[in-house]
Amino acid sequence: MMQKNKKSQSEQSSGVFFNLAWNRHRSRTAGYDTQARNKAKKSGIKAIGFDFDGTLIMSEDKKAAEFENVFTEKFNISNGVAAAYNTLAGSGMNRKEKVKVLFATFLHRKPTQQELKIVENHFGQHYQNSLKTCPLFQCSNLIKELKKQVKYLFLLSLENKREVTKIAKHCGVASYFNEILGGPKSKIENLSHVLRKHKLRPEEVMYVGDAHSDVVASRKMKVKVILLGKKHTYEKLKEDLQADFVFSSLCNLPKDINHFS
């Protein structure tokens, strides 16, 4: 009987210790979450969106090469396709629109609906295969920090939504986002969807991208926009396209959302 009582006292002590430890943990976590929410409240930003290609994942060069592969395999045309595609990068065109431009440039005609479908599907498969190694930019972990400070985080690409979702899941970044959006809808259409669905005002949303078209789409919807990339003439672009913030890379993005208030 004495042994049972001793065991009972030991169990009680363990239980008390566990409860104290758990309460301390909850207190620390609650404090951190409260700080994060207060930051979001102070900045006024409730949602942040990220472009995918060129922002979170290094893919533009790969996409140019894959378009060249498709035109070589399907139409026996290779010279100049990658360079022509590169001139379209950042234009805001979706995949179908880019295919039409490439047809006009190299085949001097419009593609048939069947050809459009063949090229889109063939490129889509090449695109997914080329990114299986997940060439993510360094510092992509800052997404986790920003997610703690806002109510809604979304991924928005011009590429096919289904393909982007597959790649994001494969590369382990899909779980950071509340929603993944993409083609064939335009970025303006998808940004409009974000505002309507979550009943947000434009000034409560911020979008991070690496192309001129990202700035144009954001300005059109009156949301805040961050432009990334070393290829831009920063001050001129900020003046001409009214980017709210310009950083040379994702790694230079501040983790404290109050920086953008």
C-alpha positions as CSV (number, residue, x, y, z in Angstrom):
1,M,0.0,0.0,0.0
2,M,2.9,2.4,0.9
3,Q,4.5,1.8,-2.6
4,K,1.2,2.6,-4.3
5,N,1.0,5.9,-2.3
6,K,4.5,6.8,-3.2
7,K,3.8,6.1,-6.9
8,S,0.7,8.2,-6.7
9,Q,2.7,11.1,-5.2
10,S,5.3,10.7,-8.0
11,E,2.6,10.7,-10.6
12,Q,1.1,13.8,-9.1
13,S,4.4,15.6,-9.0
14,S,5.0,14.7,-12.7
15,G,1.5,15.9,-13.5
16,V,2.1,19.2,-11.8
17,F,5.5,19.6,-13.5
18,F,3.9,18.9,-16.9
19,N,1.1,21.3,-16.4
20,L,3.5,24.1,-15.3
21,A,5.7,23.4,-18.4
22,W,2.7,23.4,-20.7
23,N,1.3,26.6,-19.3
24,R,4.6,28.3,-19.7
25,H,4.7,27.1,-23.3
26,R,1.2,28.3,-24.0
27,S,2.0,31.6,-22.4
28,R,5.1,32.1,-24.6
29,T,3.2,31.1,-27.8
30,A,0.2,33.3,-27.0
31,G,2.5,36.2,-26.4
32,Y,4.3,35.6,-29.7
33,D,1.1,35.3,-31.6
34,T,-0.3,38.4,-30.0
35,Q,2.9,40.3,-30.9
36,A,2.5,39.1,-34.5
37,R,-1.2,40.1,-34.7
38,N,-0.3,43.6,-33.2
39,K,2.3,44.1,-35.9
40,A,-0.3,43.3,-38.6
41,K,-2.8,45.6,-36.9
42,K,-0.3,48.4,-36.8
43,S,0.8,48.0,-40.4
44,G,-2.8,47.7,-41.7
45,I,-1.7,44.8,-44.0
46,K,-3.9,41.7,-43.7
47,A,-2.8,39.7,-46.7
48,I,0.4,39.2,-48.6
49,G,0.8,37.5,-52.0
50,F,3.9,36.1,-53.7
51,D,4.7,35.6,-57.3
52,F,6.2,32.1,-58.0
53,D,8.5,32.2,-61.0
54,G,11.5,34.5,-60.4
55,T,10.4,35.4,-56.9
56,L,10.3,32.1,-54.9
57,I,11.7,29.8,-57.5
58,M,14.5,30.3,-60.1
59,S,12.7,29.3,-63.3
60,E,12.7,31.9,-66.1
61,D,15.8,30.5,-67.8
62,K,14.4,27.0,-67.5
63,K,11.1,28.1,-69.0
64,A,12.9,29.7,-72.0
65,A,14.8,26.5,-72.6
66,E,11.7,24.4,-72.3
67,F,9.8,26.5,-74.8
68,E,12.7,26.0,-77.2
69,N,12.5,22.3,-76.6
70,V,8.8,22.2,-77.4
71,F,9.2,24.2,-80.6
72,T,12.2,22.0,-81.6
73,E,10.3,18.8,-81.0
74,K,6.9,19.8,-82.5
75,F,7.9,22.3,-85.3
76,N,11.6,21.7,-85.9
77,I,12.4,25.3,-84.9
78,S,15.0,26.0,-82.3
79,N,17.2,29.0,-83.2
80,G,16.0,32.1,-81.4
81,V,13.1,30.7,-79.6
82,A,14.6,31.0,-76.1
83,A,15.7,34.6,-76.8
84,A,12.3,35.5,-78.1
85,Y,10.7,34.0,-75.0
86,N,13.0,36.0,-72.8
87,T,11.7,39.2,-74.4
88,L,8.2,38.2,-73.3
89,A,9.1,37.4,-69.7
90,G,7.6,40.0,-67.4
91,S,5.2,41.2,-70.0
92,G,2.1,40.0,-68.1
93,M,1.1,37.6,-70.9
94,N,-0.2,34.2,-70.0
95,R,1.2,31.0,-71.6
96,K,-1.4,31.0,-74.4
97,E,-0.6,34.6,-75.4
98,K,3.1,33.9,-75.4
99,V,2.6,30.8,-77.7
100,K,0.6,33.0,-80.1
101,V,3.4,35.5,-80.3
102,L,6.0,32.8,-80.9
103,F,3.9,31.3,-83.6
104,A,3.6,34.7,-85.3
105,T,7.4,35.2,-85.0
106,F,8.6,31.8,-86.2
107,L,5.8,30.3,-88.2
108,H,4.2,33.5,-89.4
109,R,0.7,32.4,-88.7
110,K,-1.8,31.9,-85.9
111,P,-1.8,28.5,-84.1
112,T,-4.9,26.3,-84.4
113,Q,-6.7,25.4,-81.2
114,Q,-5.3,21.9,-81.3
115,E,-1.7,23.3,-81.7
116,L,-2.3,25.6,-78.8
117,K,-3.4,22.7,-76.6
118,I,-0.5,20.6,-77.7
119,V,2.1,23.3,-77.0
120,E,0.6,24.2,-73.7
121,N,0.4,20.6,-72.5
122,H,3.8,19.7,-73.8
123,F,5.4,22.8,-72.2
124,G,3.5,22.1,-69.0
125,Q,5.0,18.7,-68.7
126,H,8.5,20.0,-69.5
127,Y,8.0,22.8,-67.0
128,Q,7.1,20.5,-64.1
129,N,10.0,18.1,-64.9
130,S,12.5,20.9,-65.1
131,L,11.6,22.1,-61.6
132,K,11.7,18.8,-59.8
133,T,15.1,19.8,-58.3
134,C,13.3,22.7,-56.6
135,P,15.6,25.6,-57.3
136,L,14.1,27.8,-54.6
137,F,15.7,31.1,-53.7
138,Q,17.5,31.3,-50.4
139,C,15.6,33.0,-47.6
140,S,12.3,31.6,-48.7
141,N,11.8,30.8,-45.0
142,L,10.9,34.4,-44.4
143,I,7.4,33.4,-45.7
144,K,6.9,31.6,-42.4
145,E,7.8,34.8,-40.5
146,L,5.4,36.9,-42.5
147,K,2.6,34.4,-42.3
148,K,2.5,34.8,-38.5
149,Q,1.8,38.5,-39.0
150,V,-1.1,38.4,-41.5
151,K,-4.4,36.7,-41.8
152,Y,-4.0,35.4,-45.3
153,L,-1.0,34.4,-47.4
154,F,-1.4,33.5,-51.1
155,L,0.7,32.4,-54.0
156,L,-0.2,34.0,-57.4
157,S,1.4,33.0,-60.7
158,L,0.7,33.5,-64.3
159,E,1.5,29.8,-65.0
160,N,-1.1,27.1,-64.9
161,K,-2.6,26.9,-61.5
162,R,-2.6,23.0,-61.4
163,E,1.1,22.9,-62.4
164,V,2.1,25.6,-59.9
165,T,0.3,23.7,-57.1
166,K,2.0,20.5,-58.0
167,I,5.5,22.1,-58.0
168,A,4.8,24.1,-54.8
169,K,3.7,20.9,-53.0
170,H,6.7,18.9,-54.4
171,C,9.1,21.7,-53.2
172,G,7.5,21.9,-49.8
173,V,6.2,25.5,-49.9
174,A,2.5,24.9,-50.6
175,S,1.7,24.5,-46.9
176,Y,2.8,28.1,-46.2
177,F,-0.1,29.5,-48.3
178,N,-3.8,29.7,-47.6
179,E,-4.5,29.6,-51.4
180,I,-2.6,29.0,-54.6
181,L,-3.8,31.0,-57.7
182,G,-2.7,30.9,-61.3
183,G,-3.5,30.7,-65.0
184,P,-5.4,30.7,-67.1
185,K,-6.8,33.7,-65.2
186,S,-4.8,36.9,-65.2
187,K,-3.2,38.4,-62.1
188,I,-5.7,41.2,-62.1
189,E,-8.6,38.7,-62.1
190,N,-6.9,36.7,-59.3
191,L,-6.2,39.8,-57.2
192,S,-9.8,40.9,-57.6
193,H,-10.8,37.4,-56.4
194,V,-8.6,37.8,-53.3
195,L,-10.2,41.2,-52.4
196,R,-13.8,39.9,-52.9
197,K,-13.4,36.5,-51.2
198,H,-11.7,37.8,-48.1
199,K,-13.6,41.2,-48.0
200,L,-10.3,43.1,-48.0
201,R,-9.6,46.7,-49.0
202,P,-6.8,47.2,-51.5
203,E,-4.6,49.0,-49.0
204,E,-4.8,45.8,-46.8
205,V,-3.1,43.7,-49.5
206,M,0.5,43.6,-50.6
207,Y,1.9,41.7,-53.5
208,V,5.6,40.6,-54.1
209,G,6.8,40.1,-57.6
210,D,9.8,40.4,-59.9
211,A,8.3,41.8,-63.2
212,H,7.1,45.1,-64.5
213,S,3.7,43.4,-65.1
214,D,3.5,42.6,-61.3
215,V,3.7,46.3,-60.6
216,V,1.1,47.1,-63.3
217,A,-1.4,44.5,-62.1
218,S,-1.0,45.7,-58.5
219,R,-1.4,49.3,-59.3
220,K,-4.5,48.5,-61.4
221,M,-6.0,46.9,-58.3
222,K,-4.6,49.6,-56.0
223,V,-2.8,47.1,-53.8
224,K,0.7,47.7,-52.4
225,V,3.5,46.1,-54.4
226,I,7.1,45.1,-53.8
227,L,9.4,44.7,-56.8
228,L,12.4,42.3,-56.5
229,G,15.4,41.9,-58.8
230,K,18.7,43.3,-59.8
231,K,17.8,43.7,-63.4
232,H,15.6,46.8,-62.8
233,T,16.6,50.4,-62.7
234,Y,15.2,50.9,-59.3
235,E,14.5,54.6,-59.0
236,K,13.3,54.9,-62.6
237,L,11.0,52.0,-62.2
238,K,9.7,53.3,-58.9
239,E,9.0,56.6,-60.5
240,D,7.5,55.3,-63.8
241,L,5.4,52.3,-62.4
242,Q,5.0,53.5,-58.8
243,A,6.3,50.4,-57.0
244,D,5.8,51.0,-53.3
245,F,9.1,49.2,-52.4
246,V,12.0,47.9,-54.3
247,F,14.5,45.3,-53.1
248,S,17.3,43.5,-55.0
249,S,16.3,40.0,-53.8
250,L,13.9,38.1,-51.6
251,C,16.7,37.9,-48.9
252,N,16.6,41.7,-48.5
253,L,12.8,41.7,-47.7
254,P,12.3,42.8,-44.1
255,K,10.7,40.2,-41.9
256,D,8.8,42.8,-39.8
257,I,5.6,43.8,-41.6
258,N,5.7,47.2,-39.9
259,H,8.4,48.2,-42.4
260,F,5.7,48.4,-45.0
261,S,3.3,50.6,-43.1
